[in-house]
Amino acid sequence: MALLTREEIVEALERLGELAQSQGQHIELVAVGGAVMVLAYNARQATHDIDVAILSPREARIVRDLAKKVAAERGWAEDWLNDGAKGYLVGISAGDVIFSATGIEVRAPTVE
């Protein structure tokens, strides 16, 4: 998969939020890894995917399905939004909001 730029990440997350709202959902994510470096700190120009922990909705499948729709629209791999990182996390605390749009809020993890 090609690298996702800040602009592409923002556009995709906005679309993800729009799709969620159209279904009466609100997505809350905690991003980890490269996406945080791109969105919060401008420390990188791009990342391969967006690693997240899905906080809401409770049924993570909803977010995965919506992310697949965004991938199809953009011609991206279905795993551009990847919640596999949760397997490496021991507890997670939602920190500062690093992205917010209609239907979606993305936070960085706390430094704890």
N, C-alpha and C positions, 0 to 999 in steps of 0.2 A: 504494500500500500504506500502511496506517495505521502509525503509529509503534509500535515494540515497546518495551514498558517493561522495566525490569530483571526484574520478576517473570516476564513472558512469556518473556524471553530465557532465564532460568534453567530454567523449565519445559521449554522446547523443547530446550535442550541436554541436560537430564536424559533426556528422551525419546529424543533422538538416541543418547545413550550406551546406553540400555537396548536399543534396536533393534540397535545394533552388537554389544553383548555377546551378544544372542540368536543372532547369526550367527557368534560366535567371533571377533569383531573388536574392536580397541581404536582409538579415534579420537584422534589428536593434531593439534591445530590451533594456528596462531599467528594471533590476531585483530589486526586493524588498524582504525583509524578510530573511528567513533562507539561501537562495541561496547566497545572498550577504555575509552573515556571513561565509559561507563555502568558496566561491571563492575569496573574496577580503581580508578577515581578518583572515582566518583560525581559527575563533573563535568557530567553531562547526565542528564536524566530518561528519555530514550528515544532510539532511533535507527531509521532506516528499514529497515536490514538488518544482517546481520553479515558483514563482509568478513573473509575468512580466507585463509591459505595452508594447504593440507592437507599435513601431514607424514606422517601414517600413517592408514589403510593406504596402501601404495604406489599402489594403483589408486584414484585420486581418485573415479572413477565410483561406487564403493561408497558413499562419503560422500554424493555428490550424490543417489543413488537413495534413501538413507535419509532425507535431508533432504526429498525430495519426499513421502515417506510422512508425515513430521511436518507438512508444509504441508497435505496433504490432511486430516489429522486435525483441524487447527486452522483450516482455512478460509483459509489464507494463500497468498500468491503463492509459486510454487515456488522463487523466487530469494531467499527470506529469508536463506538461508545462501549467500553468494556468494564463490566462489573466483576471480573475475575480477581481484581486486586483485593477484594474483601477477604480472600483466603489467606492473605499475608498480613492482615491487620489484626491486632489484638486490642479490641476496643477502639472506638473512633469518636472523637469529639469534633463537632462542627464548629469551625472558627469563623473568620470574617467572610462576608459575602464577596465573591470575586466576579460573579456574573448574575444578573437578574433581568428577566424579561417577562412578558405575559406568559403565565402558566409554568414558569420554571425559576428556580433559584439554585445557584451553585456556590458552595462554600469551600474554602480551603480547610484542611484539618488544623486543629490547634497544635501548637508546638509541644505540648505536654508529652 
